[in-house]
Amino acid sequence: MTCSDLLSIPLSHDRESGTIKARFNRVIALLRCWHSRARERQQLAAMGSLAWRDLGLSDVDVRQEVNKPFWR
């Protein structure tokens, strides 16, 4: 399940999602996803332009990705 999936499902989506444990687990999963995004963007920023080119990314692509907030 992606971060977007976690955000798009209402907390009252099904019987189990309404429980405190299910809601807590979704919040924890979302926080982990956001943390992972932030870490990956930091790692991308730390790479050099040669590595970006190997990945098929331009400086502009990297700058746009790195400057996104963690929730996007």
C-alpha positions as protocol buffer text, in pm:
chain_id: "A"
residue {
  index: 1
  type: MET
  ca { x: 0 y: 0 z: 0 }
}
residue {
  index: 2
  type: THR
  ca { x: 140 y: 340 z: -97 }
}
residue {
  index: 3
  type: CYS
  ca { x: 128 y: 663 z: 101 }
}
residue {
  index: 4
  type: SER
  ca { x: -143 y: 788 z: -135 }
}
residue {
  index: 5
  type: ASP
  ca { x: -346 y: 474 z: -69 }
}
residue {
  index: 6
  type: LEU
  ca { x: -321 y: 533 z: 305 }
}
residue {
  index: 7
  type: LEU
  ca { x: -448 y: 888 z: 267 }
}
residue {
  index: 8
  type: SER
  ca { x: -728 y: 806 z: 25 }
}
residue {
  index: 9
  type: ILE
  ca { x: -902 y: 544 z: 240 }
}
residue {
  index: 10
  type: PRO
  ca { x: -1141 y: 702 z: 490 }
}
residue {
  index: 11
  type: LEU
  ca { x: -1098 y: 585 z: 848 }
}
residue {
  index: 12
  type: SER
  ca { x: -1454 y: 450 z: 843 }
}
residue {
  index: 13
  type: HIS
  ca { x: -1394 y: 250 z: 520 }
}
residue {
  index: 14
  type: ASP
  ca { x: -1481 y: -89 z: 672 }
}
residue {
  index: 15
  type: ARG
  ca { x: -1560 y: -251 z: 1005 }
}
residue {
  index: 16
  type: GLU
  ca { x: -1200 y: -305 z: 1109 }
}
residue {
  index: 17
  type: SER
  ca { x: -1069 y: 37 z: 1009 }
}
residue {
  index: 18
  type: GLY
  ca { x: -1288 y: 192 z: 1277 }
}
residue {
  index: 19
  type: THR
  ca { x: -1103 y: 25 z: 1562 }
}
residue {
  index: 20
  type: ILE
  ca { x: -847 y: 223 z: 1754 }
}
residue {
  index: 21
  type: LYS
  ca { x: -579 y: -34 z: 1675 }
}
residue {
  index: 22
  type: ALA
  ca { x: -649 y: -21 z: 1300 }
}
residue {
  index: 23
  type: ARG
  ca { x: -644 y: 359 z: 1300 }
}
residue {
  index: 24
  type: PHE
  ca { x: -322 y: 365 z: 1501 }
}
residue {
  index: 25
  type: ASN
  ca { x: -160 y: 117 z: 1260 }
}
residue {
  index: 26
  type: ARG
  ca { x: -259 y: 333 z: 962 }
}
residue {
  index: 27
  type: VAL
  ca { x: -115 y: 644 z: 1126 }
}
residue {
  index: 28
  type: ILE
  ca { x: 210 y: 461 z: 1203 }
}
residue {
  index: 29
  type: ALA
  ca { x: 228 y: 328 z: 844 }
}
residue {
  index: 30
  type: LEU
  ca { x: 172 y: 679 z: 708 }
}
residue {
  index: 31
  type: LEU
  ca { x: 443 y: 826 z: 933 }
}
residue {
  index: 32
  type: ARG
  ca { x: 686 y: 556 z: 818 }
}
residue {
  index: 33
  type: CYS
  ca { x: 602 y: 628 z: 456 }
}
residue {
  index: 34
  type: TRP
  ca { x: 659 y: 1002 z: 502 }
}
residue {
  index: 35
  type: HIS
  ca { x: 988 y: 936 z: 681 }
}
residue {
  index: 36
  type: SER
  ca { x: 1098 y: 707 z: 399 }
}
residue {
  index: 37
  type: ARG
  ca { x: 1015 y: 973 z: 139 }
}
residue {
  index: 38
  type: ALA
  ca { x: 1214 y: 1237 z: 327 }
}
residue {
  index: 39
  type: ARG
  ca { x: 1513 y: 1002 z: 364 }
}
residue {
  index: 40
  type: GLU
  ca { x: 1507 y: 901 z: -4 }
}
residue {
  index: 41
  type: ARG
  ca { x: 1496 y: 1265 z: -111 }
}
residue {
  index: 42
  type: GLN
  ca { x: 1791 y: 1347 z: 114 }
}
residue {
  index: 43
  type: GLN
  ca { x: 1983 y: 1060 z: -42 }
}
residue {
  index: 44
  type: LEU
  ca { x: 1891 y: 1178 z: -392 }
}
residue {
  index: 45
  type: ALA
  ca { x: 2009 y: 1529 z: -308 }
}
residue {
  index: 46
  type: ALA
  ca { x: 2341 y: 1390 z: -182 }
}
residue {
  index: 47
  type: MET
  ca { x: 2412 y: 1210 z: -511 }
}
residue {
  index: 48
  type: GLY
  ca { x: 2609 y: 1390 z: -777 }
}
residue {
  index: 49
  type: SER
  ca { x: 2490 y: 1495 z: -1120 }
}
residue {
  index: 50
  type: LEU
  ca { x: 2668 y: 1194 z: -1278 }
}
residue {
  index: 51
  type: ALA
  ca { x: 2457 y: 956 z: -1071 }
}
residue {
  index: 52
  type: TRP
  ca { x: 2143 y: 1152 z: -1159 }
}
residue {
  index: 53
  type: ARG
  ca { x: 2224 y: 1123 z: -1528 }
}
residue {
  index: 54
  type: ASP
  ca { x: 2276 y: 747 z: -1486 }
}
residue {
  index: 55
  type: LEU
  ca { x: 1923 y: 736 z: -1344 }
}
residue {
  index: 56
  type: GLY
  ca { x: 1791 y: 944 z: -1631 }
}
residue {
  index: 57
  type: LEU
  ca { x: 1726 y: 1250 z: -1416 }
}
residue {
  index: 58
  type: SER
  ca { x: 1815 y: 1609 z: -1491 }
}
residue {
  index: 59
  type: ASP
  ca { x: 1923 y: 1866 z: -1235 }
}
residue {
  index: 60
  type: VAL
  ca { x: 1578 y: 2024 z: -1267 }
}
residue {
  index: 61
  type: ASP
  ca { x: 1405 y: 1687 z: -1202 }
}
residue {
  index: 62
  type: VAL
  ca { x: 1611 y: 1634 z: -888 }
}
residue {
  index: 63
  type: ARG
  ca { x: 1557 y: 1988 z: -764 }
}
residue {
  index: 64
  type: GLN
  ca { x: 1179 y: 1951 z: -808 }
}
residue {
  index: 65
  type: GLU
  ca { x: 1174 y: 1616 z: -627 }
}
residue {
  index: 66
  type: VAL
  ca { x: 1401 y: 1725 z: -342 }
}
residue {
  index: 67
  type: ASN
  ca { x: 1199 y: 2041 z: -279 }
}
residue {
  index: 68
  type: LYS
  ca { x: 867 y: 1857 z: -244 }
}
residue {
  index: 69
  type: PRO
  ca { x: 725 y: 1839 z: 109 }
}
residue {
  index: 70
  type: PHE
  ca { x: 739 y: 1493 z: 266 }
}
residue {
  index: 71
  type: TRP
  ca { x: 363 y: 1442 z: 239 }
}
residue {
  index: 72
  type: ARG
  ca { x: 365 y: 1467 z: -143 }
}
